[in-house]
């Protein structure tokens, strides 16, 4: 696994992770599992360079019930594609 070797300016300025989900990010939603949120956040910090958002949310299922899912978003759509293909913590 390739890790970023250069320091990321966005990390030093605390601009890499917004507090709330921006509307212009591209998102993927996955079912919640134990301790998955922090594990994915750590993997993104180690392997990607751009801005991202990881947070929990309630979403309507097809049958009308509410379920808790993990909302993962990226400013750069290329990073979303790489994340869905390369992250070992996602099992579809």
C-alpha positions as CSV (number, residue, x, y, z in Angstrom):
1,X,0.0,0.0,0.0
2,X,1.4,3.4,-1.0
3,X,1.4,6.0,1.7
4,X,1.7,9.8,1.2
5,X,5.2,10.8,2.0
6,X,4.9,14.6,1.7
7,X,3.2,16.7,4.4
8,X,-0.3,17.8,3.4
9,X,-1.0,21.5,3.8
10,X,-4.7,20.9,4.3
11,X,-3.9,18.8,7.4
12,X,-1.7,21.5,8.9
13,X,-4.4,24.2,8.4
14,X,-7.2,21.9,9.6
15,X,-9.1,22.3,6.3
16,X,-9.1,18.7,5.1
17,X,-12.2,17.5,7.0
18,X,-15.2,19.9,7.1
19,X,-17.5,19.8,10.2
20,X,-20.6,19.2,8.1
21,X,-21.3,17.5,4.8
22,X,-20.7,20.0,1.9
23,X,-23.3,19.8,-0.9
24,X,-20.7,19.8,-3.7
25,X,-18.8,16.7,-2.5
26,X,-19.4,13.3,-4.2
27,X,-20.8,10.8,-1.7
28,X,-21.1,7.0,-1.2
29,X,-23.2,5.5,1.6
30,X,-22.4,2.2,3.3
31,X,-24.1,0.4,6.2
32,X,-22.7,1.1,9.7
33,X,-20.5,-1.5,11.3
34,X,-18.6,-1.5,14.6
35,X,-15.7,1.0,14.6
36,X,-15.8,1.4,10.8
37,X,-16.0,5.2,10.9
38,X,-12.6,5.8,12.5
39,X,-10.9,3.0,10.5
40,X,-12.0,4.5,7.2
41,X,-11.1,8.0,8.3
42,X,-7.5,6.8,9.1
43,X,-7.3,4.9,5.8
44,X,-8.3,8.1,3.9
45,X,-5.8,10.2,5.7
46,X,-3.0,7.7,5.0
47,X,-3.7,7.1,1.3
48,X,-5.5,10.1,-0.2
49,X,-4.6,13.8,-0.5
50,X,-7.8,15.8,-1.0
51,X,-10.6,17.0,1.2
52,X,-13.1,14.5,2.5
53,X,-16.0,14.0,4.9
54,X,-16.9,11.0,7.0
55,X,-20.0,11.0,9.1
56,X,-23.1,9.1,10.3
57,X,-26.6,9.8,9.1
58,X,-30.1,8.4,9.0
59,X,-31.5,7.4,5.6
60,X,-34.8,6.0,4.4
61,X,-34.7,2.5,3.1
62,X,-36.7,1.2,0.1
63,X,-39.3,-0.2,2.5
64,X,-39.7,3.2,4.3
65,X,-37.8,2.4,7.5
66,X,-34.9,4.4,8.8
67,X,-31.3,3.0,9.0
68,X,-28.0,4.4,10.1
69,X,-25.4,4.6,7.4
70,X,-21.9,6.0,7.0
71,X,-21.7,8.9,4.6
72,X,-18.3,9.2,2.9
73,X,-17.7,12.1,0.6
74,X,-14.8,13.5,-1.4
75,X,-14.2,16.9,-3.1
76,X,-12.4,15.2,-6.0
77,X,-14.5,12.5,-7.8
78,X,-11.3,10.7,-8.7
79,X,-10.5,10.1,-5.0
80,X,-14.0,8.7,-4.5
81,X,-13.4,6.2,-7.4
82,X,-10.0,5.2,-5.9
83,X,-11.5,4.8,-2.5
84,X,-14.3,2.5,-3.6
85,X,-11.8,0.3,-5.5
86,X,-8.8,0.3,-3.2
87,X,-10.1,0.5,0.4
88,X,-9.8,-2.9,2.0
89,X,-12.4,-2.1,4.7
90,X,-15.2,-2.1,2.2
91,X,-16.8,-5.4,1.6
92,X,-19.8,-5.3,-0.8
